[in-house]
Amino acid sequence: MHHVVVERWSRRSSPLHARDARAKLGALLAFLVAISTTPPQAARAFVAYSALLAVAIVSARLPFQGLLGRAALVLPLSATFAAVTWWSGDPARAIALAVKSFISGLAALLLVATTPLTQLLNALESLGVPRPLILVVQFLYRYLFVISEQAQHMRLAARCRQGLGLDRRSRFYAAAGALGVLFARSWERADGIYRAMLARGFSGRFSPLAPARFGARDFAFLCAAVAASTAIRLAL
């Protein structure tokens, strides 16, 4: 599907893509802990964190503009809390809150953009995350594709009927009805997909095509990422 850009990014090939998902999860956790505990006045630390992410993006061969635009989606939510903090008389903490949110979102997006979902969820399962939770995430992610595809079909059909000349109120009722039809059709397709999975022997677990191996390069990457995050946190 042409609009699922992050999914296509995760299927690329690069040194960062080749690392084990467990190593990247550990690196992300260390990075988030470091940035969340950084004082608001440490402006140079935030610059260093950004530079570290820039190096990772270059090694992953991903487009800067696309990643920054998608990471900016967290700003409207964080801006609300930042504004409240600013009005309470602490502008430095407000700015730091927005910056931390953006950098943290960019780091999480970088993980998703370099790790296919199956590998990421298998890594979480191997680290002890309950399997029912992983199944919910897998089905939610997969059925979002179903809803998105159905919405594209309905949007195309609606554009073909633009010559009807409906007023604003009629368009509102038409959009409300279309939303109900969208979820009804998506549920029907999802139910058919699930039945097809059962017919093919689905037993409640998505098995990876190849077992993941945590090698020496993955361990070296994890150590280097943790050391870099810790060094920035302690030095600046």
Residue frames relative to the residue before (quaternion, step in Angstrom):
aa qw qx qy qz dx dy dz
M 1.0000 0.0000 0.0000 0.0000 0.00 0.00 0.00
H 0.4735 -0.7531 0.3810 0.2517 3.53 -0.60 1.21
H 0.6956 0.4995 -0.2861 0.4299 3.61 1.09 -0.58
V 0.5970 0.5416 -0.3799 0.4537 3.62 1.18 -0.08
V 0.1048 -0.8573 0.5030 0.0331 3.52 0.36 1.29
V 0.6617 0.5211 -0.3229 0.4317 3.58 0.87 -0.93
E 0.6167 0.5417 -0.3479 0.4530 3.59 1.03 -0.72
R 0.6557 0.4906 -0.3145 0.4800 3.60 0.99 -0.76
W 0.6197 0.5428 -0.3464 0.4488 3.58 1.01 -0.73
S 0.6733 0.5177 -0.3085 0.4282 3.59 0.92 -0.86
R 0.6715 0.4918 -0.2967 0.4681 3.60 1.21 -0.37
R 0.4781 0.6747 -0.4438 0.3452 3.59 1.23 0.07
S 0.4070 -0.6901 0.5426 0.2524 3.53 -1.36 0.04
S 0.2539 0.7323 -0.5970 0.2072 3.56 -0.84 1.05
P 0.6758 -0.4733 0.3463 0.4465 3.61 -1.20 0.17
L 0.6746 0.4776 -0.3064 0.4722 3.61 1.02 -0.70
H 0.6151 0.5379 -0.3483 0.4593 3.59 1.06 -0.66
A 0.6783 0.5255 -0.2907 0.4234 3.58 1.03 -0.77
R 0.5687 0.6080 -0.3938 0.3896 3.60 1.16 -0.32
D 0.5917 -0.5894 0.4260 0.3480 3.54 -1.17 0.68
A 0.5668 -0.6304 0.4143 0.3312 3.56 -1.02 0.83
R 0.6261 0.5428 -0.3470 0.4393 3.60 1.05 -0.67
A 0.6324 0.5151 -0.3312 0.4744 3.57 1.06 -0.69
K 0.6722 0.4839 -0.3036 0.4710 3.60 0.97 -0.80
L 0.6147 0.5285 -0.3496 0.4697 3.59 1.09 -0.61
G 0.6593 0.5009 -0.3077 0.4687 3.57 0.95 -0.82
A 0.6412 0.5172 -0.3182 0.4692 3.57 1.03 -0.79
L 0.6511 0.5073 -0.3159 0.4679 3.58 0.98 -0.83
L 0.6429 0.5237 -0.3297 0.4514 3.59 0.94 -0.83
A 0.6621 0.4953 -0.3067 0.4714 3.59 0.92 -0.89
F 0.6478 0.5192 -0.3189 0.4573 3.58 0.99 -0.81
L 0.6814 0.4894 -0.2967 0.4563 3.59 0.88 -0.91
V 0.6344 0.5145 -0.3348 0.4699 3.59 1.02 -0.73
A 0.6561 0.5196 -0.3133 0.4488 3.57 0.95 -0.86
I 0.7196 0.4442 -0.2708 0.4601 3.57 0.81 -0.97
S 0.6487 0.5254 -0.3332 0.4382 3.61 1.03 -0.64
T 0.7203 0.4143 -0.2439 0.5001 3.60 1.15 -0.54
T 0.4744 0.6664 -0.4452 0.3643 3.60 1.25 0.09
P 0.4751 -0.6787 0.4690 0.3061 3.64 -0.81 0.89
P 0.5963 -0.5998 0.3927 0.3611 3.61 -1.06 0.63
Q 0.6612 0.5314 -0.3142 0.4263 3.59 1.10 -0.60
A 0.5941 0.5918 -0.3632 0.4060 3.61 1.21 -0.31
A 0.0806 -0.8422 0.5327 0.0220 3.57 0.43 1.22
R 0.6441 0.5308 -0.3333 0.4385 3.59 1.01 -0.75
A 0.5959 0.5620 -0.3671 0.4408 3.56 1.10 -0.58
F 0.6560 0.5053 -0.3156 0.4635 3.59 0.96 -0.80
V 0.6114 0.5254 -0.3426 0.4824 3.56 1.12 -0.65
A 0.6589 0.5024 -0.3079 0.4675 3.58 0.98 -0.84
Y 0.6236 0.5221 -0.3403 0.4720 3.61 1.01 -0.75
S 0.6530 0.5115 -0.3096 0.4649 3.58 0.97 -0.86
A 0.6471 0.5117 -0.3184 0.4670 3.57 1.00 -0.79
L 0.6247 0.5332 -0.3335 0.4629 3.58 1.05 -0.75
L 0.6650 0.4805 -0.3042 0.4841 3.59 0.97 -0.81
A 0.6159 0.5495 -0.3488 0.4439 3.59 1.06 -0.70
V 0.6315 0.5180 -0.3260 0.4761 3.57 1.02 -0.77
A 0.6556 0.5086 -0.3096 0.4644 3.57 0.99 -0.85
I 0.6491 0.5131 -0.3216 0.4603 3.60 0.98 -0.81
V 0.6439 0.5105 -0.3233 0.4692 3.58 0.98 -0.80
S 0.6716 0.4900 -0.3034 0.4656 3.60 0.92 -0.86
A 0.6790 0.4713 -0.2840 0.4860 3.59 1.17 -0.58
R 0.3280 -0.7787 0.4737 0.2481 3.60 1.32 -0.19
L 0.3960 0.6988 -0.4840 0.3473 3.53 0.92 1.01
P 0.5441 -0.6332 0.4335 0.3392 3.62 -1.09 0.57
F 0.4735 -0.6868 0.4767 0.2774 3.56 -0.80 1.00
Q 0.6808 0.5189 -0.3063 0.4165 3.56 0.78 -1.00
G 0.6669 0.5020 -0.3059 0.4578 3.57 0.92 -0.85
L 0.6721 0.4889 -0.3009 0.4676 3.59 0.94 -0.84
L 0.6702 0.4983 -0.3115 0.4534 3.59 0.90 -0.88
G 0.6480 0.5267 -0.3252 0.4438 3.57 0.99 -0.78
R 0.6959 0.4533 -0.2779 0.4827 3.58 0.94 -0.80
A 0.6341 0.5157 -0.3418 0.4638 3.60 1.05 -0.62
A 0.6066 0.5779 -0.3494 0.4195 3.59 1.16 -0.56
L 0.4979 0.6653 -0.4285 0.3549 3.60 1.23 -0.18
V 0.6280 0.5343 -0.3463 0.4474 3.61 1.19 -0.39
L 0.5375 0.6779 -0.3908 0.3145 3.59 1.19 -0.42
P 0.6298 0.5346 -0.3799 0.4161 3.68 0.84 -0.69
L 0.6648 0.4879 -0.3117 0.4721 3.60 1.01 -0.74
S 0.7068 0.4512 -0.2722 0.4720 3.57 0.83 -0.96
A 0.5894 0.5883 -0.3736 0.4086 3.60 1.13 -0.58
T 0.5916 0.5720 -0.3670 0.4337 3.59 1.11 -0.60
F 0.7001 0.4387 -0.2656 0.4968 3.57 0.88 -0.95
A 0.6196 0.5398 -0.3450 0.4536 3.58 1.08 -0.67
A 0.6465 0.5173 -0.3243 0.4576 3.58 1.00 -0.80
V 0.6400 0.5138 -0.3254 0.4696 3.59 0.99 -0.81
T 0.6543 0.5042 -0.3091 0.4713 3.57 0.99 -0.82
W 0.6314 0.5301 -0.3307 0.4593 3.59 1.03 -0.79
W 0.6917 0.4778 -0.2826 0.4620 3.58 0.88 -0.93
S 0.6362 0.5220 -0.3394 0.4555 3.58 1.17 -0.45
G 0.6209 -0.6004 0.3169 0.3919 3.59 1.28 0.07
D 0.6526 0.4740 -0.3245 0.4941 3.59 1.17 0.47
P 0.0841 -0.8509 0.5170 0.0404 3.63 0.43 1.18
A 0.6134 0.5590 -0.3602 0.4261 3.61 1.03 -0.68
R 0.6723 0.4771 -0.2934 0.4840 3.57 0.97 -0.85
A 0.6204 0.5459 -0.3443 0.4456 3.59 1.05 -0.69
I 0.6652 0.4855 -0.3022 0.4801 3.57 0.92 -0.88
A 0.6497 0.5184 -0.3154 0.4579 3.56 0.96 -0.86
L 0.6206 0.5486 -0.3424 0.4435 3.59 1.04 -0.71
A 0.6730 0.4830 -0.2939 0.4769 3.57 0.93 -0.89
V 0.6600 0.5055 -0.3085 0.4623 3.58 0.96 -0.86
K 0.6509 0.5137 -0.3172 0.4603 3.59 0.93 -0.87
S 0.6510 0.5191 -0.3198 0.4521 3.58 0.94 -0.84
F 0.6746 0.4972 -0.2996 0.4560 3.56 0.92 -0.90
I 0.6816 0.4788 -0.2950 0.4681 3.59 0.86 -0.93
S 0.6476 0.5099 -0.3229 0.4652 3.60 0.98 -0.78
G 0.6497 0.5089 -0.3127 0.4701 3.57 0.99 -0.79
L 0.6397 0.5189 -0.3205 0.4677 3.56 1.03 -0.78
A 0.6471 0.5151 -0.3206 0.4616 3.59 1.00 -0.79
A 0.6631 0.4898 -0.3060 0.4762 3.60 0.95 -0.85
L 0.6415 0.5148 -0.3209 0.4696 3.58 1.02 -0.78
L 0.6248 0.5365 -0.3399 0.4542 3.57 1.03 -0.73
L 0.6208 0.5289 -0.3416 0.4671 3.60 1.03 -0.72
V 0.6915 0.4732 -0.2828 0.4668 3.59 0.84 -0.97
A 0.6875 0.4994 -0.2807 0.4464 3.58 1.04 -0.79
T 0.7360 0.3694 -0.2315 0.5179 3.59 1.22 -0.22
T 0.7312 0.3517 -0.2119 0.5447 3.59 1.28 0.01
P 0.3950 -0.7026 0.5319 0.2595 3.64 -0.62 1.00
L 0.6207 -0.5942 0.3637 0.3597 3.54 -1.05 0.78
T 0.6271 0.5448 -0.3504 0.4327 3.60 0.96 -0.76
Q 0.6701 0.4845 -0.3024 0.4742 3.58 0.94 -0.84
L 0.6493 0.5292 -0.3188 0.4435 3.56 0.98 -0.83
L 0.6998 0.4575 -0.2746 0.4749 3.57 0.89 -0.90
N 0.6131 0.5255 -0.3525 0.4730 3.60 1.08 -0.61
A 0.6315 0.5191 -0.3315 0.4710 3.57 1.06 -0.71
L 0.6457 0.5107 -0.3202 0.4687 3.58 0.99 -0.80
E 0.6464 0.5145 -0.3223 0.4621 3.58 1.00 -0.79
S 0.6641 0.4986 -0.3073 0.4647 3.58 0.99 -0.80
L 0.6769 0.4721 -0.2881 0.4856 3.58 1.22 -0.46
G 0.6716 -0.5557 0.2789 0.4030 3.57 1.26 0.22
V 0.4133 0.6877 -0.4988 0.3279 3.61 1.20 0.22
P 0.5430 -0.6441 0.4158 0.3427 3.66 -0.84 0.89
R 0.5352 -0.6648 0.4282 0.2969 3.56 -0.93 0.94
P 0.6163 0.5415 -0.3799 0.4274 3.69 0.90 -0.67
L 0.6435 0.5131 -0.3273 0.4642 3.59 1.00 -0.77
I 0.6499 0.5141 -0.3140 0.4635 3.57 0.98 -0.82
L 0.6393 0.5213 -0.3237 0.4634 3.59 1.01 -0.79
V 0.6291 0.5285 -0.3378 0.4591 3.59 0.99 -0.80
V 0.6641 0.4952 -0.3076 0.4681 3.58 0.91 -0.88
Q 0.6559 0.5192 -0.3167 0.4470 3.59 0.93 -0.86
F 0.6913 0.4615 -0.2887 0.4752 3.59 0.86 -0.91
L 0.6220 0.5380 -0.3451 0.4522 3.58 1.01 -0.76
Y 0.6746 0.4951 -0.2952 0.4613 3.55 0.88 -0.94
R 0.6923 0.4824 -0.2881 0.4528 3.58 0.86 -0.93
Y 0.7058 0.4547 -0.2794 0.4658 3.59 0.95 -0.80
L 0.5100 0.6003 -0.4320 0.4391 3.58 1.22 -0.16
F 0.6040 0.5388 -0.3478 0.4732 3.57 1.13 -0.61
V 0.6336 0.5323 -0.3276 0.4560 3.57 1.02 -0.81
I 0.6721 0.4862 -0.2947 0.4744 3.58 0.88 -0.96
S 0.6585 0.5199 -0.3127 0.4454 3.58 0.94 -0.88
E 0.6635 0.4937 -0.3107 0.4685 3.57 0.92 -0.84
Q 0.6542 0.5035 -0.3173 0.4667 3.58 0.95 -0.83
A 0.6356 0.5252 -0.3247 0.4634 3.58 1.04 -0.75
Q 0.6235 0.5302 -0.3394 0.4636 3.60 1.03 -0.71
H 0.6541 0.5077 -0.3153 0.4636 3.58 0.96 -0.82
M 0.6817 0.4780 -0.2912 0.4711 3.58 0.92 -0.87
R 0.6223 0.5339 -0.3408 0.4599 3.58 1.06 -0.67
L 0.6447 0.5106 -0.3189 0.4712 3.56 1.01 -0.79
A 0.6506 0.5057 -0.3162 0.4702 3.57 1.00 -0.80
A 0.6506 0.5115 -0.3211 0.4605 3.60 1.01 -0.76
R 0.6414 0.5194 -0.3286 0.4592 3.60 1.00 -0.73
C 0.6316 0.5244 -0.3349 0.4626 3.57 1.12 -0.59
R 0.7184 0.4098 -0.2461 0.5054 3.60 1.21 -0.37
Q 0.3256 0.7853 -0.4813 0.2139 3.60 1.16 0.34
G 0.6114 0.5827 -0.3543 0.4015 3.56 1.15 -0.38
L 0.4779 0.6921 -0.4368 0.3190 3.62 1.23 0.02
G 0.3241 -0.7976 0.4640 0.2085 3.60 1.21 -0.35
L 0.2005 0.8025 -0.5356 0.1700 3.61 0.88 0.87
D 0.4445 -0.6639 0.5221 0.2985 3.57 -1.12 0.63
R 0.7343 -0.4397 0.2756 0.4376 3.59 -1.30 0.13
R 0.6611 0.5076 -0.3206 0.4500 3.60 0.92 -0.82
S 0.6576 0.5008 -0.3107 0.4693 3.56 0.98 -0.82
R 0.6265 0.5289 -0.3373 0.4627 3.58 1.06 -0.70
F 0.6252 0.5376 -0.3442 0.4490 3.57 1.05 -0.75
Y 0.6778 0.4766 -0.2965 0.4750 3.59 0.88 -0.92
A 0.6339 0.5246 -0.3350 0.4590 3.58 1.05 -0.72
A 0.6551 0.5061 -0.3142 0.4647 3.59 1.00 -0.81
A 0.6372 0.5228 -0.3294 0.4606 3.59 1.03 -0.78
G 0.6651 0.4927 -0.3031 0.4723 3.56 0.96 -0.82
A 0.6402 0.5310 -0.3222 0.4522 3.55 1.02 -0.82
L 0.6217 0.5420 -0.3474 0.4461 3.60 1.06 -0.71
G 0.6568 0.5017 -0.3122 0.4685 3.58 0.98 -0.81
V 0.6456 0.5093 -0.3139 0.4747 3.56 1.02 -0.84
L 0.6131 0.5668 -0.3461 0.4279 3.58 1.03 -0.80
F 0.7200 0.4324 -0.2663 0.4730 3.59 0.76 -0.97
A 0.6180 0.5351 -0.3563 0.4524 3.59 1.07 -0.64
R 0.6877 0.4642 -0.2840 0.4806 3.59 0.88 -0.90
S 0.6400 0.5210 -0.3324 0.4566 3.58 1.01 -0.77
W 0.6360 0.5153 -0.3325 0.4685 3.59 0.99 -0.79
E 0.6471 0.5198 -0.3251 0.4532 3.58 0.97 -0.82
R 0.6714 0.4797 -0.2990 0.4793 3.58 0.94 -0.85
A 0.6463 0.5191 -0.3267 0.4541 3.58 0.96 -0.82
D 0.6398 0.5137 -0.3270 0.4689 3.58 0.99 -0.77
G 0.6467 0.5089 -0.3193 0.4700 3.58 1.02 -0.75
I 0.6360 0.5217 -0.3260 0.4659 3.58 1.04 -0.78
Y 0.6609 0.5073 -0.3133 0.4557 3.58 0.94 -0.86
R 0.6454 0.5068 -0.3218 0.4723 3.59 0.98 -0.78
A 0.6374 0.5120 -0.3290 0.4725 3.59 1.04 -0.72
M 0.6264 0.5282 -0.3352 0.4650 3.58 1.07 -0.70
L 0.6494 0.5053 -0.3173 0.4713 3.58 0.99 -0.82
A 0.6489 0.5218 -0.3190 0.4527 3.58 1.02 -0.79
R 0.7071 0.4305 -0.2519 0.5012 3.58 1.20 -0.52
G 0.6683 -0.5643 0.2908 0.3879 3.57 1.19 0.42
F 0.2981 0.7593 -0.5303 0.2312 3.61 1.12 0.48
S 0.1427 -0.8334 0.5335 0.0196 3.56 -0.71 1.11
G 0.6908 -0.4799 0.2847 0.4598 3.59 1.19 0.36
R 0.7521 0.2833 -0.1978 0.5611 3.59 1.22 0.25
F 0.3127 -0.7273 0.5835 0.1809 3.53 -0.99 0.93
S 0.2112 -0.8038 0.5466 0.1022 3.57 -0.37 1.22
P 0.4468 -0.6864 0.4979 0.2850 3.62 -0.89 0.84
L 0.5731 -0.6019 0.4341 0.3476 3.54 -1.17 0.61
A 0.7870 0.0705 -0.0227 0.6125 3.57 1.09 -0.74
P 0.4741 -0.6804 0.4672 0.3068 3.62 -0.84 0.86
A 0.4538 -0.6934 0.4933 0.2642 3.54 -1.00 0.89
R 0.1423 -0.7842 0.6012 0.0582 3.54 -1.06 0.83
F 0.2678 -0.7548 0.5831 0.1363 3.52 -0.82 1.09
G 0.0731 -0.8522 0.5180 -0.0113 3.54 -0.14 1.34
A 0.7453 -0.3949 0.2954 0.4487 3.52 -1.35 -0.11
R 0.6428 0.5193 -0.3301 0.4562 3.61 1.01 -0.73
D 0.6333 0.5185 -0.3311 0.4695 3.56 1.05 -0.70
F 0.6506 0.5019 -0.3156 0.4745 3.57 0.98 -0.80
A 0.6471 0.5120 -0.3194 0.4659 3.59 0.98 -0.80
F 0.6377 0.5199 -0.3254 0.4661 3.58 1.00 -0.80
L 0.6575 0.5110 -0.3129 0.4568 3.58 0.92 -0.89
C 0.6618 0.5017 -0.3053 0.4660 3.59 0.91 -0.88
A 0.6649 0.5014 -0.3077 0.4602 3.58 0.95 -0.86
A 0.6636 0.5023 -0.3122 0.4582 3.59 0.94 -0.83
V 0.6630 0.4900 -0.3062 0.4760 3.58 0.94 -0.86
A 0.6520 0.5140 -0.3153 0.4596 3.59 0.97 -0.83
A 0.6610 0.5024 -0.3187 0.4573 3.60 0.94 -0.82
S 0.6627 0.4951 -0.3113 0.4677 3.60 0.90 -0.86
T 0.6703 0.4981 -0.2945 0.4645 3.56 0.93 -0.89
A 0.6478 0.5234 -0.3235 0.4492 3.59 0.98 -0.81
I 0.6486 0.5003 -0.3229 0.4741 3.59 0.96 -0.79
R 0.6609 0.5217 -0.3095 0.4419 3.57 0.92 -0.88
L 0.7441 0.4178 -0.2317 0.4671 3.58 0.90 -0.88
A 0.7083 0.4900 -0.2747 0.4274 3.58 1.05 -0.72
L 0.7884 0.3188 -0.1586 0.5016 3.61 1.01 -0.74
